[in-house]
Amino acid sequence: MPGRVRPPKREYLAFLAPYDPHIRKLALSARTLLLEEAPDASELIYDAYNAVATGYTFTGRPSDAFVHLAVYARWVNLGFNRGVELEDPQGVLQGSGRWVRHIRVSEPADLAKPPVRSFVKAAVARAVRPDPGTGEGPSRSVVRAIYPTKRRPQRSR
């Protein structure tokens, strides 16, 4: 049974606040699934133009992120930064770019499908880890950027 995950940062919850409760719940459920499989991963949080996006990395470097969440107005994407390298014989992963593949999460049942956790586990297993002795700190959640202009749900002023 997966262990307890650290609570989300207050800022992350504030970034999600303008979204419909259904979408907030999907985002937090996807976050929980990711941190159950990668409890030592750091979260890099971006309050971006089109989405609230979070990258997960063991080194703290964005370039080493192995998975990400992108929260949109009507769904959440669970993205795999090197998704083209993951075994996907059933064609579950979406996307046609050079590296990234994703799974669209529109309902809680989408996260419960067996391939979802399997893809997360595979991405975690392939992730770049810090070199021993580098002094890279423990996992943490960091707000990396807040974009002033947004094209997505926003809090009323």
FIMAR-634968 format. One record per residue: residue number from 1; residue in one letter; chain; x, y, z of N, C-alpha, C in turn. Coordinates in nm, 3 decimals. Each point is the difference from the previous one (the first is absolute). Layout:
BEGIN
@num:NUM&residu:A&chaine:A&nX:X&nY:Y&nZ:Z&caX:X&caY:Y&caZ:Z&cX:X&cY:Y&cZ:Z .
...
END
This chain:
BEGIN
@num:1&residu:M&chaine:A&nX:0.083&nY:-0.118&nZ:0.000&caX:-0.083&caY:0.118&caZ:0.000&cX:0.088&cY:0.124&cZ:0.000 .
@num:2&residu:P&chaine:A&nX:-0.027&nY:0.095&nZ:-0.089&caX:0.083&caY:0.120&caZ:-0.007&cX:-0.009&cY:0.080&cZ:0.129 .
@num:3&residu:G&chaine:A&nX:0.111&nY:0.068&nZ:0.030&caX:0.006&caY:0.082&caZ:0.121&cX:-0.067&cY:0.136&cZ:-0.018 .
@num:4&residu:R&chaine:A&nX:-0.001&nY:0.073&nZ:0.108&caX:-0.059&caY:0.134&caZ:0.002&cX:0.092&cY:0.096&cZ:-0.076 .
@num:5&residu:V&chaine:A&nX:-0.058&nY:0.088&nZ:-0.078&caX:0.080&caY:0.097&caZ:-0.075&cX:-0.005&cY:0.136&cZ:0.070 .
@num:6&residu:R&chaine:A&nX:0.105&nY:0.077&nZ:-0.024&caX:0.005&caY:0.133&caZ:0.062&cX:-0.114&cY:0.087&cZ:-0.054 .
@num:7&residu:P&chaine:A&nX:-0.049&nY:0.090&nZ:0.081&caX:-0.110&caY:0.086&caZ:-0.045&cX:0.047&cY:0.098&cZ:-0.107 .
@num:8&residu:P&chaine:A&nX:-0.091&nY:0.045&nZ:-0.084&caX:0.039&caY:0.099&caZ:-0.102&cX:0.030&cY:0.135&cZ:0.065 .
@num:9&residu:K&chaine:A&nX:0.087&nY:0.075&nZ:-0.065&caX:0.031&caY:0.135&caZ:0.047&cX:-0.126&cY:0.087&cZ:-0.004 .
@num:10&residu:R&chaine:A&nX:-0.005&nY:0.092&nZ:0.091&caX:-0.111&caY:0.095&caZ:0.006&cX:-0.015&cY:0.074&cZ:-0.133 .
@num:11&residu:E&chaine:A&nX:0.111&nY:0.039&nZ:-0.061&caX:-0.004&caY:0.071&caZ:-0.127&cX:-0.061&cY:-0.086&cZ:-0.111 .
@num:12&residu:Y&chaine:A&nX:0.034&nY:-0.129&nZ:-0.001&caX:-0.055&caY:-0.089&caZ:-0.100&cX:-0.152&cY:-0.007&cZ:0.012 .
@num:13&residu:L&chaine:A&nX:-0.048&nY:-0.012&nZ:0.123&caX:-0.145&caY:-0.003&caZ:0.021&cX:-0.063&cY:0.131&cZ:-0.044 .
@num:14&residu:A&chaine:A&nX:0.068&nY:0.111&nZ:0.022&caX:-0.052&caY:0.131&caZ:-0.045&cX:-0.005&cY:0.006&cZ:-0.152 .
@num:15&residu:F&chaine:A&nX:0.100&nY:-0.056&nZ:-0.068&caX:0.001&caY:0.000&caZ:-0.146&cX:-0.117&cY:-0.084&cZ:-0.054 .
@num:16&residu:L&chaine:A&nX:-0.035&nY:-0.106&nZ:0.071&caX:-0.109&caY:-0.087&caZ:-0.044&cX:-0.138&cY:0.054&cZ:0.037 .
@num:17&residu:A&chaine:A&nX:-0.007&nY:0.092&nZ:0.093&caX:-0.128&caY:0.049&caZ:0.053&cX:-0.099&cY:0.047&cZ:-0.107 .
@num:18&residu:P&chaine:A&nX:0.043&nY:0.068&nZ:-0.108&caX:-0.098&caY:0.045&caZ:-0.100&cX:-0.063&cY:-0.112&cZ:-0.083 .
@num:19&residu:Y&chaine:A&nX:0.055&nY:-0.118&nZ:0.005&caX:-0.051&caY:-0.111&caZ:-0.080&cX:-0.125&cY:-0.059&cZ:0.064 .
@num:20&residu:D&chaine:A&nX:-0.081&nY:-0.065&nZ:-0.082&caX:-0.116&caY:-0.073&caZ:0.047&cX:0.045&cY:-0.104&cZ:0.104 .
@num:21&residu:P&chaine:A&nX:-0.080&nY:-0.024&nZ:0.104&caX:0.038&caY:-0.098&caZ:0.103&cX:0.034&cY:-0.138&cZ:-0.057 .
@num:22&residu:H&chaine:A&nX:-0.069&nY:-0.042&nZ:-0.105&caX:0.028&caY:-0.129&caZ:-0.065&cX:0.143&cY:-0.004&cZ:-0.053 .
@num:23&residu:I&chaine:A&nX:0.044&nY:0.108&nZ:-0.063&caX:0.136&caY:0.007&caZ:-0.056&cX:0.103&cY:0.007&cZ:0.112 .
@num:24&residu:R&chaine:A&nX:-0.027&nY:0.078&nZ:0.103&caX:0.092&caY:0.007&caZ:0.115&cX:0.020&cY:-0.139&cZ:0.060 .
@num:25&residu:K&chaine:A&nX:-0.110&nY:-0.074&nZ:0.015&caX:0.009&caY:-0.135&caZ:0.057&cX:0.083&cY:-0.091&cZ:-0.091 .
@num:26&residu:L&chaine:A&nX:-0.021&nY:0.009&nZ:-0.132&caX:0.080&caY:-0.081&caZ:-0.093&cX:0.149&cY:0.034&cZ:0.013 .
@num:27&residu:A&chaine:A&nX:0.030&nY:0.129&nZ:0.005&caX:0.140&caY:0.043&caZ:0.011&cX:0.064&cY:-0.053&cZ:0.128 .
@num:28&residu:L&chaine:A&nX:-0.069&nY:0.013&nZ:0.111&caX:0.055&caY:-0.046&caZ:0.127&cX:0.009&cY:-0.152&cZ:0.007 .
@num:29&residu:S&chaine:A&nX:-0.094&nY:-0.069&nZ:-0.062&caX:0.007&caY:-0.147&caZ:-0.005&cX:0.117&cY:-0.046&cZ:-0.086 .
@num:30&residu:A&chaine:A&nX:0.022&nY:0.065&nZ:-0.113&caX:0.114&caY:-0.034&caZ:-0.086&cX:0.131&cY:0.029&cZ:0.073 .
@num:31&residu:R&chaine:A&nX:0.006&nY:0.111&nZ:0.072&caX:0.120&caY:0.034&caZ:0.079&cX:0.026&cY:-0.109&cZ:0.103 .
@num:32&residu:T&chaine:A&nX:-0.104&nY:-0.044&nZ:0.068&caX:0.016&caY:-0.106&caZ:0.101&cX:0.055&cY:-0.126&cZ:-0.064 .
@num:33&residu:L&chaine:A&nX:-0.057&nY:-0.041&nZ:-0.113&caX:0.049&caY:-0.120&caZ:-0.069&cX:0.149&cY:0.014&cZ:-0.031 .
@num:34&residu:L&chaine:A&nX:0.040&nY:0.115&nZ:-0.053&caX:0.141&caY:0.021&caZ:-0.036&cX:0.090&cY:-0.009&cZ:0.122 .
@num:35&residu:L&chaine:A&nX:-0.040&nY:0.066&nZ:0.108&caX:0.085&caY:0.002&caZ:0.119&cX:-0.004&cY:-0.132&cZ:0.078 .
@num:36&residu:E&chaine:A&nX:-0.102&nY:-0.082&nZ:-0.020&caX:0.003&caY:-0.135&caZ:0.056&cX:0.110&cY:-0.081&cZ:-0.066 .
@num:37&residu:E&chaine:A&nX:0.019&nY:0.019&nZ:-0.128&caX:0.101&caY:-0.075&caZ:-0.075&cX:0.138&cY:0.065&cZ:0.004 .
@num:38&residu:A&chaine:A&nX:0.004&nY:0.129&nZ:0.027&caX:0.128&caY:0.073&caZ:0.002&cX:0.002&cY:0.097&cZ:0.119 .
@num:39&residu:P&chaine:A&nX:-0.005&nY:-0.054&nZ:0.122&caX:-0.009&caY:0.088&caZ:0.118&cX:0.119&cY:0.093&cZ:0.017 .
@num:40&residu:D&chaine:A&nX:0.114&nY:-0.035&nZ:-0.057&caX:0.120&caY:0.083&caZ:0.013&cX:0.014&cY:0.104&cZ:-0.110 .
@num:41&residu:A&chaine:A&nX:-0.095&nY:0.004&nZ:-0.091&caX:0.008&caY:0.096&caZ:-0.111&cX:-0.031&cY:0.141&cZ:0.048 .
@num:42&residu:S&chaine:A&nX:0.067&nY:0.095&nZ:-0.059&caX:-0.031&caY:0.141&caZ:0.023&cX:-0.106&cY:0.043&cZ:-0.101 .
@num:43&residu:E&chaine:A&nX:-0.084&nY:0.092&nZ:0.042&caX:-0.104&caY:0.056&caZ:-0.086&cX:0.044&cY:0.140&cZ:-0.042 .
@num:44&residu:L&chaine:A&nX:-0.002&nY:0.024&nZ:-0.128&caX:0.029&caY:0.133&caZ:-0.054&cX:-0.132&cY:0.055&cZ:-0.054 .
@num:45&residu:I&chaine:A&nX:-0.054&nY:0.100&nZ:0.066&caX:-0.135&caY:0.048&caZ:-0.025&cX:0.004&cY:0.129&cZ:-0.082 .
@num:46&residu:Y&chaine:A&nX:-0.080&nY:0.002&nZ:-0.105&caX:-0.009&caY:0.115&caZ:-0.090&cX:-0.146&cY:0.043&cZ:-0.011 .
@num:47&residu:D&chaine:A&nX:-0.027&nY:0.123&nZ:0.036&caX:-0.133&caY:0.059&caZ:-0.020&cX:0.007&cY:0.067&cZ:-0.137 .
@num:48&residu:A&chaine:A&nX:-0.024&nY:-0.077&nZ:-0.103&caX:0.032&caY:0.040&caZ:-0.137&cX:-0.119&cY:0.060&cZ:-0.075 .
@num:49&residu:Y&chaine:A&nX:0.025&nY:0.032&nZ:-0.125&caX:-0.097&caY:0.068&caZ:-0.086&cX:-0.124&cY:-0.086&cZ:-0.027 .
@num:50&residu:N&chaine:A&nX:0.020&nY:-0.123&nZ:-0.045&caX:-0.112&caY:-0.088&caZ:-0.037&cX:-0.039&cY:-0.099&cZ:0.109 .
@num:51&residu:A&chaine:A&nX:0.085&nY:-0.022&nZ:0.099&caX:-0.024&caY:-0.106&caZ:0.097&cX:0.080&cY:0.025&cZ:0.127 .
@num:52&residu:V&chaine:A&nX:-0.041&nY:-0.067&nZ:0.106&caX:0.088&caY:-0.014&caZ:0.117&cX:0.078&cY:-0.128&cZ:-0.028 .
@num:53&residu:A&chaine:A&nX:0.130&nY:0.012&nZ:-0.009&caX:0.083&caY:-0.114&caZ:-0.039&cX:0.099&cY:-0.032&cZ:0.112 .
@num:54&residu:T&chaine:A&nX:0.024&nY:-0.129&nZ:0.019&caX:0.094&caY:-0.045&caZ:0.102&cX:0.087&cY:-0.109&cZ:-0.059 .
@num:55&residu:G&chaine:A&nX:0.131&nY:0.020&nZ:0.008&caX:0.095&caY:-0.101&caZ:-0.044&cX:0.056&cY:-0.074&cZ:0.120 .
@num:56&residu:Y&chaine:A&nX:0.030&nY:-0.126&nZ:-0.017&caX:0.052&caY:-0.084&caZ:0.108&cX:0.140&cY:-0.048&cZ:-0.039 .
@num:57&residu:T&chaine:A&nX:0.096&nY:0.024&nZ:0.089&caX:0.139&caY:-0.028&caZ:-0.026&cX:0.070&cY:-0.045&cZ:0.128 .
@num:58&residu:F&chaine:A&nX:0.097&nY:-0.089&nZ:-0.012&caX:0.077&caY:-0.042&caZ:0.117&cX:0.121&cY:0.089&cZ:0.024 .
@num:59&residu:T&chaine:A&nX:0.041&nY:0.073&nZ:-0.101&caX:0.119&caY:0.085&caZ:0.015&cX:-0.035&cY:0.146&cZ:0.032 .
@num:60&residu:G&chaine:A&nX:-0.125&nY:0.038&nZ:-0.021&caX:-0.039&caY:0.139&caZ:0.017&cX:0.016&cY:0.081&cZ:-0.127 .
@num:61&residu:R&chaine:A&nX:0.060&nY:-0.058&nZ:-0.102&caX:0.019&caY:0.070&caZ:-0.127&cX:-0.118&cY:-0.026&cZ:-0.094 .
@num:62&residu:P&chaine:A&nX:-0.056&nY:0.106&nZ:-0.059&caX:-0.111&caY:-0.018&caZ:-0.094&cX:0.035&cY:-0.095&cZ:-0.115 .
@num:63&residu:S&chaine:A&nX:0.123&nY:0.005&nZ:-0.045&caX:0.039&caY:-0.085&caZ:-0.114&cX:-0.002&cY:-0.148&cZ:0.035 .
@num:64&residu:D&chaine:A&nX:0.000&nY:-0.033&nZ:0.130&caX:-0.004&caY:-0.140&caZ:0.043&cX:-0.139&cY:-0.045&cZ:0.040 .
@num:65&residu:A&chaine:A&nX:-0.101&nY:0.085&nZ:-0.021&caX:-0.137&caY:-0.040&caZ:0.035&cX:-0.039&cY:-0.122&cZ:-0.082 .
@num:66&residu:F&chaine:A&nX:-0.061&nY:-0.095&nZ:0.065&caX:-0.038&caY:-0.125&caZ:-0.067&cX:-0.149&cY:-0.008&cZ:-0.026 .
@num:67&residu:V&chaine:A&nX:-0.078&nY:0.076&nZ:0.075&caX:-0.144&caY:0.001&caZ:-0.017&cX:-0.051&cY:0.139&cZ:0.038 .
@num:68&residu:H&chaine:A&nX:-0.116&nY:0.036&nZ:-0.053&caX:-0.058&caY:0.130&caZ:0.033&cX:-0.152&cY:-0.008&cZ:0.000 .
@num:69&residu:L&chaine:A&nX:-0.059&nY:0.095&nZ:0.071&caX:-0.146&caY:0.018&caZ:-0.001&cX:-0.029&cY:0.136&cZ:-0.059 .
@num:70&residu:A&chaine:A&nX:-0.098&nY:0.007&nZ:-0.086&caX:-0.046&caY:0.127&caZ:-0.054&cX:-0.151&cY:0.006&cZ:0.024 .
@num:71&residu:V&chaine:A&nX:-0.041&nY:0.100&nZ:0.077&caX:-0.140&caY:0.013&caZ:0.037&cX:-0.065&cY:0.102&cZ:-0.093 .
@num:72&residu:Y&chaine:A&nX:-0.098&nY:-0.046&nZ:-0.076&caX:-0.075&caY:0.084&caZ:-0.093&cX:-0.142&cY:0.018&cZ:0.052 .
@num:73&residu:A&chaine:A&nX:-0.079&nY:0.081&nZ:-0.066&caX:-0.135&caY:0.030&caZ:0.046&cX:-0.092&cY:-0.122&cZ:0.003 .
@num:74&residu:R&chaine:A&nX:0.021&nY:-0.097&nZ:-0.092&caX:-0.092&caY:-0.113&caZ:-0.009&cX:0.065&cY:-0.136&cZ:0.023 .
@num:75&residu:W&chaine:A&nX:0.130&nY:-0.005&nZ:0.019&caX:0.068&caY:-0.127&caZ:0.024&cX:0.139&cY:0.027&cZ:0.057 .
@num:76&residu:V&chaine:A&nX:0.067&nY:-0.109&nZ:0.036&caX:0.138&caY:0.003&caZ:0.047&cX:0.079&cY:-0.093&cZ:-0.090 .
@num:77&residu:N&chaine:A&nX:0.114&nY:0.045&nZ:-0.046&caX:0.089&caY:-0.088&caZ:-0.075&cX:0.108&cY:-0.054&cZ:0.093 .
@num:78&residu:L&chaine:A&nX:0.018&nY:-0.131&nZ:-0.003&caX:0.109&caY:-0.065&caZ:0.068&cX:0.103&cY:-0.027&cZ:-0.109 .
@num:79&residu:G&chaine:A&nX:0.108&nY:0.077&nZ:0.003&caX:0.096&caY:-0.006&caZ:-0.109&cX:0.128&cY:-0.071&cZ:0.037 .
@num:80&residu:F&chaine:A&nX:0.056&nY:-0.067&nZ:-0.098&caX:0.125&caY:-0.074&caZ:0.017&cX:0.104&cY:0.066&cZ:-0.089 .
@num:81&residu:N&chaine:A&nX:0.100&nY:0.062&nZ:0.061&caX:0.094&caY:0.083&caZ:-0.073&cX:0.081&cY:-0.077&cZ:-0.103 .
@num:82&residu:R&chaine:A&nX:0.021&nY:-0.128&nZ:0.021&caX:0.067&caY:-0.085&caZ:-0.097&cX:-0.094&cY:-0.117&cZ:-0.035 .
@num:83&residu:G&chaine:A&nX:-0.124&nY:0.036&nZ:-0.021&caX:-0.104&caY:-0.099&caZ:-0.025&cX:0.023&cY:-0.087&cZ:-0.121 .
@num:84&residu:V&chaine:A&nX:0.072&nY:0.051&nZ:-0.099&caX:0.026&caY:-0.083&caZ:-0.119&cX:0.084&cY:-0.122&cZ:0.034 .
@num:85&residu:E&chaine:A&nX:0.071&nY:0.003&nZ:0.113&caX:0.084&caY:-0.112&caZ:0.041&cX:-0.074&cY:-0.105&cZ:0.081 .
@num:86&residu:L&chaine:A&nX:-0.125&nY:0.030&nZ:0.037&caX:-0.078&caY:-0.095&caZ:0.081&cX:-0.069&cY:-0.102&cZ:-0.089 .
@num:87&residu:E&chaine:A&nX:-0.003&nY:-0.123&nZ:0.047&caX:-0.071&caY:-0.107&caZ:-0.072&cX:-0.150&cY:0.030&cZ:0.004 .
@num:88&residu:D&chaine:A&nX:-0.063&nY:0.004&nZ:-0.116&caX:-0.143&caY:0.032&caZ:-0.007&cX:-0.066&cY:-0.083&cZ:-0.110 .
@num:89&residu:P&chaine:A&nX:-0.002&nY:-0.132&nZ:0.015&caX:-0.055&caY:-0.085&caZ:-0.106&cX:-0.149&cY:0.021&cZ:-0.025 .
@num:90&residu:Q&chaine:A&nX:-0.073&nY:0.050&nZ:0.100&caX:-0.145&caY:0.022&caZ:-0.017&cX:-0.031&cY:0.141&cZ:-0.052 .
@num:91&residu:G&chaine:A&nX:0.101&nY:0.083&nZ:-0.020&caX:-0.022&caY:0.134&caZ:-0.053&cX:-0.078&cY:0.092&cZ:0.093 .
@num:92&residu:V&chaine:A&nX:0.027&nY:-0.009&nZ:0.129&caX:-0.068&caY:0.080&caZ:0.100&cX:0.049&cY:0.145&cZ:-0.001 .
@num:93&residu:L&chaine:A&nX:0.129&nY:0.017&nZ:-0.018&caX:0.059&caY:0.134&caZ:0.006&cX:-0.037&cY:0.082&cZ:-0.123 .
@num:94&residu:Q&chaine:A&nX:-0.028&nY:0.127&nZ:0.023&caX:-0.037&caY:0.092&caZ:-0.107&cX:0.116&cY:0.096&cZ:-0.027 .
@num:95&residu:G&chaine:A&nX:0.000&nY:0.056&nZ:-0.120&caX:0.101&caY:0.099&caZ:-0.036&cX:0.080&cY:-0.046&cZ:-0.119 .
@num:96&residu:S&chaine:A&nX:0.054&nY:0.098&nZ:-0.070&caX:0.077&caY:-0.033&caZ:-0.121&cX:0.131&cY:0.076&cZ:-0.006 .
@num:97&residu:G&chaine:A&nX:0.037&nY:0.064&nZ:0.109&caX:0.125&caY:0.075&caZ:0.003&cX:0.121&cY:-0.092&cZ:0.005 .
@num:98&residu:R&chaine:A&nX:0.116&nY:0.061&nZ:0.006&caX:0.125&caY:-0.075&caZ:-0.004&cX:0.022&cY:-0.084&cZ:0.126 .
@num:99&residu:W&chaine:A&nX:-0.041&nY:0.049&nZ:0.119&caX:0.028&caY:-0.069&caZ:0.125&cX:-0.121&cY:-0.025&cZ:0.089 .
@num:100&residu:V&chaine:A&nX:-0.082&nY:0.102&nZ:0.018&caX:-0.106&caY:-0.002&caZ:0.102&cX:-0.123&cY:-0.077&cZ:-0.047 .
@num:101&residu:R&chaine:A&nX:-0.056&nY:-0.078&nZ:0.092&caX:-0.128&caY:-0.066&caZ:-0.019&cX:-0.082&cY:0.027&cZ:0.125 .
@num:102&residu:H&chaine:A&nX:-0.131&nY:-0.011&nZ:-0.011&caX:-0.084&caY:0.029&caZ:0.115&cX:-0.125&cY:-0.086&cZ:0.002 .
@num:103&residu:I&chaine:A&nX:-0.065&nY:0.002&nZ:0.115&caX:-0.130&caY:-0.062&caZ:0.019&cX:-0.093&cY:0.110&cZ:0.047 .
@num:104&residu:R&chaine:A&nX:-0.113&nY:0.017&nZ:-0.067&caX:-0.100&caY:0.098&caZ:0.041&cX:-0.085&cY:-0.061&cZ:0.110 .
@num:105&residu:V&chaine:A&nX:-0.011&nY:0.074&nZ:0.111&caX:-0.078&caY:-0.044&caZ:0.115&cX:-0.120&cY:0.093&cZ:0.010 .
@num:106&residu:S&chaine:A&nX:-0.119&nY:-0.054&nZ:-0.029&caX:-0.123&caY:0.079&caZ:0.005&cX:-0.091&cY:-0.041&cZ:0.112 .
@num:107&residu:E&chaine:A&nX:0.018&nY:-0.122&nZ:0.050&caX:-0.084&caY:-0.057&caZ:0.105&cX:0.089&cY:-0.075&cZ:0.099 .
@num:108&residu:P&chaine:A&nX:-0.042&nY:-0.012&nZ:0.125&caX:0.080&caY:-0.076&caZ:0.097&cX:0.031&cY:-0.143&cZ:-0.048 .
@num:109&residu:A&chaine:A&nX:-0.091&nY:-0.062&nZ:-0.070&caX:0.022&caY:-0.137&caZ:-0.049&cX:0.120&cY:-0.008&cZ:-0.094 .
@num:110&residu:D&chaine:A&nX:0.033&nY:0.110&nZ:-0.068&caX:0.115&caY:-0.001&caZ:-0.091&cX:0.130&cY:-0.030&cZ:0.076 .
@num:111&residu:L&chaine:A&nX:0.012&nY:0.052&nZ:0.121&caX:0.121&caY:-0.024&caZ:0.080&cX:0.007&cY:-0.142&cZ:0.054 .
@num:112&residu:A&chaine:A&nX:-0.115&nY:-0.066&nZ:0.012&caX:-0.005&caY:-0.135&caZ:0.056&cX:0.032&cY:-0.108&cZ:-0.103 .
@num:113&residu:K&chaine:A&nX:0.010&nY:0.036&nZ:-0.126&caX:0.029&caY:-0.100&caZ:-0.103&cX:0.142&cY:-0.054&cZ:0.022 .
@num:114&residu:P&chaine:A&nX:0.017&nY:-0.133&nZ:-0.005&caX:0.131&caY:-0.060&caZ:0.029&cX:0.118&cY:0.057&cZ:-0.079 .
@num:115&residu:P&chaine:A&nX:-0.016&nY:0.032&nZ:-0.129&caX:0.118&caY:0.051&caZ:-0.071&cX:0.054&cY:0.132&cZ:0.055 .
@num:116&residu:V&chaine:A&nX:-0.085&nY:0.080&nZ:0.064&caX:0.045&caY:0.132&caZ:0.047&cX:0.112&cY:-0.015&cZ:0.102 .
@num:117&residu:R&chaine:A&nX:-0.024&nY:-0.075&nZ:0.106&caX:0.103&caY:-0.019&caZ:0.103&cX:0.121&cY:-0.072&cZ:-0.059 .
@num:118&residu:S&chaine:A&nX:-0.021&nY:-0.092&nZ:-0.093&caX:0.112&caY:-0.070&caZ:-0.064&cX:0.089&cY:0.097&cZ:-0.076 .
@num:119&residu:F&chaine:A&nX:-0.060&nY:0.095&nZ:-0.071&caX:0.080&caY:0.100&caZ:-0.071&cX:0.077&cY:0.088&cZ:0.098 .
@num:120&residu:V&chaine:A&nX:-0.064&nY:0.038&nZ:0.109&caX:0.068&caY:0.082&caZ:0.101&cX:0.118&cY:-0.077&cZ:0.057 .
@num:121&residu:K&chaine:A&nX:-0.020&nY:-0.126&nZ:0.035&caX:0.109&caY:-0.082&caZ:0.053&cX:0.115&cY:-0.012&cZ:-0.100 .
@num:122&residu:A&chaine:A&nX:-0.033&nY:-0.019&nZ:-0.127&caX:0.103&caY:-0.011&caZ:-0.103&cX:0.077&cY:0.132&cZ:-0.014 .
@num:123&residu:A&chaine:A&nX:-0.070&nY:0.112&nZ:0.005&caX:0.068&caY:0.130&caZ:-0.010&cX:0.090&cY:0.024&cZ:0.121 .
@num:124&residu:V&chaine:A&nX:-0.047&nY:-0.037&nZ:0.118&caX:0.080&caY:0.014&caZ:0.122&cX:0.127&cY:-0.085&cZ:-0.011 .
@num:125&residu:A&chaine:A&nX:-0.014&nY:-0.123&nZ:-0.048&caX:0.115&caY:-0.090&caZ:-0.012&cX:0.105&cY:0.054&cZ:-0.097 .
@num:126&residu:R&chaine:A&nX:-0.042&nY:0.074&nZ:-0.101&caX:0.092&caY:0.053&caZ:-0.102&cX:0.053&cY:0.139&cZ:0.034 .
@num:127&residu:A&chaine:A&nX:-0.051&nY:0.061&nZ:0.107&caX:0.033&caY:0.139&caZ:0.032&cX:0.146&cY:0.019&cZ:0.038 .
@num:128&residu:V&chaine:A&nX:0.052&nY:0.117&nZ:-0.032&caX:0.136&caY:0.039&caZ:0.039&cX:0.000&cY:0.022&cZ:0.151 .
@num:129&residu:R&chaine:A&nX:0.100&nY:-0.057&nZ:0.066&caX:0.016&caY:0.013&caZ:0.146&cX:0.124&cY:0.084&cZ:0.028 .
@num:130&residu:P&chaine:A&nX:0.002&nY:0.067&nZ:0.115&caX:0.120&caY:0.079&caZ:0.034&cX:0.120&cY:-0.091&cZ:0.022 .
@num:131&residu:D&chaine:A&nX:0.116&nY:0.050&nZ:-0.035&caX:0.122&caY:-0.074&caZ:0.027&cX:0.024&cY:0.001&cZ:0.151 .
@num:132&residu:P&chaine:A&nX:0.044&nY:-0.113&nZ:0.055&caX:0.030&caY:-0.002&caZ:0.143&cX:0.107&cY:0.104&cZ:0.034 .
@num:133&residu:G&chaine:A&nX:-0.016&nY:0.064&nZ:0.113&caX:0.100&caY:0.097&caZ:0.045&cX:-0.011&cY:0.138&cZ:-0.063 .
@num:134&residu:T&chaine:A&nX:-0.106&nY:0.027&nZ:-0.077&caX:-0.013&caY:0.132&caZ:-0.062&cX:-0.058&cY:0.102&cZ:0.096 .
@num:135&residu:G&chaine:A&nX:-0.055&nY:-0.050&nZ:0.111&caX:-0.059&caY:0.092&caZ:0.096&cX:-0.138&cY:0.049&cZ:-0.039 .
@num:136&residu:E&chaine:A&nX:-0.057&nY:-0.059&nZ:-0.105&caX:-0.135&caY:0.040&caZ:-0.039&cX:-0.094&cY:-0.040&cZ:0.112 .
@num:137&residu:G&chaine:A&nX:-0.085&nY:0.095&nZ:0.040&caX:-0.082&caY:-0.015&caZ:0.118&cX:-0.116&cY:-0.096&cZ:-0.016 .
@num:138&residu:P&chaine:A&nX:-0.078&nY:-0.010&nZ:0.107&caX:-0.116&caY:-0.088&caZ:-0.002&cX:-0.109&cY:0.054&cZ:-0.091 .
@num:139&residu:S&chaine:A&nX:-0.100&nY:-0.083&nZ:-0.023&caX:-0.110&caY:0.041&caZ:-0.086&cX:-0.069&cY:0.122&cZ:0.058 .
@num:140&residu:R&chaine:A&nX:-0.055&nY:0.081&nZ:-0.090&caX:-0.070&caY:0.120&caZ:0.043&cX:-0.093&cY:0.046&cZ:-0.111 .
@num:141&residu:S&chaine:A&nX:-0.084&nY:0.094&nZ:0.036&caX:-0.089&caY:0.061&caZ:-0.098&cX:0.041&cY:0.146&cZ:-0.014 .
@num:142&residu:V&chaine:A&nX:0.020&nY:0.042&nZ:-0.124&caX:0.051&caY:0.134&caZ:-0.027&cX:-0.085&cY:0.066&cZ:-0.106 .
@num:143&residu:V&chaine:A&nX:-0.047&nY:0.121&nZ:0.028&caX:-0.068&caY:0.079&caZ:-0.103&cX:0.110&cY:0.061&cZ:-0.086 .
@num:144&residu:R&chaine:A&nX:0.005&nY:-0.040&nZ:-0.126&caX:0.107&caY:0.043&caZ:-0.091&cX:-0.037&cY:0.126&cZ:-0.079 .
@num:145&residu:A&chaine:A&nX:-0.128&nY:0.017&nZ:-0.033&caX:-0.038&caY:0.115&caZ:-0.081&cX:-0.148&cY:0.028&cZ:0.015 .
@num:146&residu:I&chaine:A&nX:-0.031&nY:0.127&nZ:-0.003&caX:-0.139&caY:0.046&caZ:-0.002&cX:-0.011&cY:0.094&cZ:-0.119 .
@num:147&residu:Y&chaine:A&nX:-0.076&nY:-0.040&nZ:-0.100&caX:-0.018&caY:0.080&caZ:-0.120&cX:-0.108&cY:0.106&cZ:0.025 .
@num:148&residu:P&chaine:A&nX:0.027&nY:0.126&nZ:-0.032&caX:-0.098&caY:0.105&caZ:0.027&cX:-0.125&cY:-0.009&cZ:-0.088 .
@num:149&residu:T&chaine:A&nX:0.014&nY:-0.045&nZ:-0.123&caX:-0.112&caY:-0.012&caZ:-0.092&cX:-0.043&cY:-0.145&cZ:-0.005 .
@num:150&residu:K&chaine:A&nX:-0.132&nY:-0.022&nZ:0.007&caX:-0.050&caY:-0.136&caZ:0.000&cX:-0.117&cY:-0.014&cZ:-0.096 .
@num:151&residu:R&chaine:A&nX:-0.006&nY:-0.116&nZ:-0.062&caX:-0.112&caY:-0.035&caZ:-0.087&cX:-0.059&cY:-0.131&cZ:0.053 .
@num:152&residu:R&chaine:A&nX:-0.061&nY:0.010&nZ:0.116&caX:-0.057&caY:-0.114&caZ:0.069&cX:-0.079&cY:0.055&cZ:0.118 .
@num:153&residu:P&chaine:A&nX:-0.065&nY:-0.084&nZ:0.079&caX:-0.075&caY:0.052&caZ:0.114&cX:0.089&cY:0.084&cZ:0.091 .
@num:154&residu:Q&chaine:A&nX:-0.054&nY:0.113&nZ:0.040&caX:0.074&caY:0.089&caZ:0.090&cX:-0.091&cY:0.042&cZ:0.114 .
@num:155&residu:R&chaine:A&nX:0.061&nY:0.037&nZ:0.104&caX:-0.072&caY:0.050&caZ:0.116&cX:-0.055&cY:0.139&cZ:-0.033 .
@num:156&residu:S&chaine:A&nX:-0.123&nY:0.026&nZ:0.040&caX:-0.059&caY:0.134&caZ:-0.021&cX:0.075&cY:0.101&cZ:0.086 .
@num:157&residu:R&chaine:A&nX:0.013&nY:0.118&nZ:-0.054&caX:0.069&caY:0.105&caZ:0.076&cX:-0.097&cY:0.095&cZ:0.060 .
END
